[in-house]
Amino acid sequence: MNFCLNCLSLIIFSKYSRVIIKNSPQTLQQFYSTHKTYSFLSTMKVLFLISVALATVVARSEESGELKHLKSLKVSCGGHDAKVCYRCPLDPDTGKWNGESGCNGDCKWNDNRGCEPKIKVVSCGNHAAKVCYKCPVDPDTGKWNGESGCNGDCKWNGYKGCEPKTAAEIEEDISQFLRGNKEEKYY
C-alpha cells in the first residue's frame, strides 16, 4: 500500500513537473521563482517526501517488530480477554452474549452504553483527576493551583510539574501517616 502511494506521488510529480517545464520558455531559475508553479512543485515534493518517509518508518517498524505489540493489545474482561471493552459481553469460545456479566476486569457495564473502559483516576489530595498533570487545575473553577493542587497519589516536580509518585514514595507516605508524622492528604 505504501509502495503504491510512493509510486503515485512520484508519477504525479514527474508528469506535471515535465509538462510545466517543457511548456515554459523560462529558465529553470525563473521557473522556480514563479509563485504558482513553485508552490505546486513544492507541494508535490513535500507530498513525495512524506510518503517516502512514512513508507520507510513503517517498513523499518515492521522489520524490527515494533508494531507487533499494537496488534496484541487486549483488555481483560474478567474471565477472558478482548481487543476492546465493547466486545467483552460476547464469549469468544461459545459466541454467547453474556451482557453485563461478561463485562468485568478492565471494563465496566454502563446501562446506556454497554461495556466500556473503567475510567482510572488519581487522588490529587482534595480532588481527583484522570492523570497527575491535571491535578494543579481545580476541576470546579478551572483555577490554576500549581504545587498546592498536587498531592495524594501525585507529587510536584518543579520543572516537570505534577507527576505520579513512585510505589516507594507512596509506601513511605503510608508509613509516615501510620506513625503519625504526616498529615493525611488522601480524601
N, C-alpha and C positions, 0 to 999 in steps of 0.2 A: 504494500500500500504506500509506504513512504517512498519507495523507489519510484513508483508511478507519479507521485506528486513532484518529486525532483525532476523527472523527465518532462512532465508537463510544464513546469516552470521554465526549464531550460529551452524547450521548444518554443514557448510563447516569447521568451526573452530573445532568442536567436532570430525568430521570424520577424518580429516587429522592429528590432534594432536594425536589421539588414535593410528592411523596406524603408525605414526612415532615413538611414544613411545613404542608400542608393538614390533615393528621390530628392536628396537635398544637395544643392550646388555649393553649400557652405563647407568650410574646412571643418575638421573634427573638433577643433577648439571652439569655433563659433557654434558648432552643433551642440556641444555640451553647455555653452553659455545661454542657449535659448531656454527660457523658463519652462514652457510647456513640455518640450521634448525631454529636457533634463529631468523634470520631475517624474515623467513616465518611466524613463530609463532607471532613475534612482529607485523608484518603487519596484520595478521588475528585479533589479539587482538585490534589493533588500529581501523581497519575497523568495528569491532563489537561495540566498544565503541562509535565510531562516529555515527553509525546507531542508537544505543540506545539513545544517546544524542539528535539527530535530532528528533527521534520519540517523545521523552519527550517534547522537546521545542514546536513542532507542536501541540501535544495533549494539552499542557497547554495553548498555544496561542488560540487554537480553543475554549477551555472551557471558557477562560476569555473574549473572543470576541475581542482580539487584532487584529486579521486578518480580521475582518468584514469590517473595513473601506477601506481596499485594494480592496475588491470586489465592493464597491460602488463608487470608484473614477471615476469622469467623467469630461469631458471638456465642456465648453459652446460653442455651435456653433452659437450663436446669438439667434435664435428663438427656439432652442431645445438643448438637451444635447446628448452626445455620449460618448462611452468609450474612444475613441481615435479620433484625428482630421480627419484622413483619412475616417472615417465613416460619417462625418458631411454632405457631399453633398447628402446623401441618407436620405430622410424624413422618420423618424421611423413610422409615422402614416399611410402614404399612400404608402410607398415603392417607391415613385417617385424620380428620380435622379434630383437634383437641381443644380449640378455643382458648379460654383463659387458663385452663390447667396446663397447657403446653408452653405458657409464657412465663418463664422464671429466669434465674441466673442473672445475666447482664441486662435482661429486659423486664418490662413491667406491663401489665394489662391496663389499657385505657378504654373505658366503655364506649367512648365516642370514636376513637381512632384505632382500636385493636392493640396489637403488641408493638411496643415502641421501646427505644433505649431508655434505661434509667438515667436520669439527669444526676450526675455526680456533682456534689458541691463541697466546698471547703469552708471551714469556720474562719471568719476574719476577726473574730473576737466578739463583737456585739452585733454582727450580721453575717450572712452567708453570701457566697459568690460562686460562680461556676469554676473560676480559676483564681489563683492568688493575685495575679497582676490587676484584677478588677477590684480588689479589696479597698484600695485607697479612695474609691469613689463611693459616696453614700448612695445606696440604691433608692432611697426615698426622695432625696433632694437633688441628687446629681452633683453635690458639692465635693470638691477635692479635699480629702482629709490627709493625704500623704502618709507619713510614717505612723501617725496615730490611728489610722484605719487599718493597719496591717498587723494583726495579732492572731491568736488562735493557732490554726494549722500553718500559718504563714509567718514569714519574718521579713523585716526591712533590710535590704542590702544596698545601701547608698546609691551608687550609680546604676544598679540593675533594678531598683525599685522593690516591689513586693514579690517574694518568691516562696515556694513551698519549703517548709522545714524538712530537714533530714529525719529519718527514723530515730537516730541517736538524739537529736535535739528534742524531739517530742518525748522520748523516754526521760530525758533529763528534766523537762518541764513537769512531767507527771511525778517524778520522784521528789522534786523540789516542792511541789504542791502538797504531796503527801506528808512531807516533813514540816510543812507549814512555812516554808521560806519564800513561797511565791504566791502572788495574788492570782486567783482564778480569772482567766480571760476567755474561757470557753463557755458560751451561752447556748 
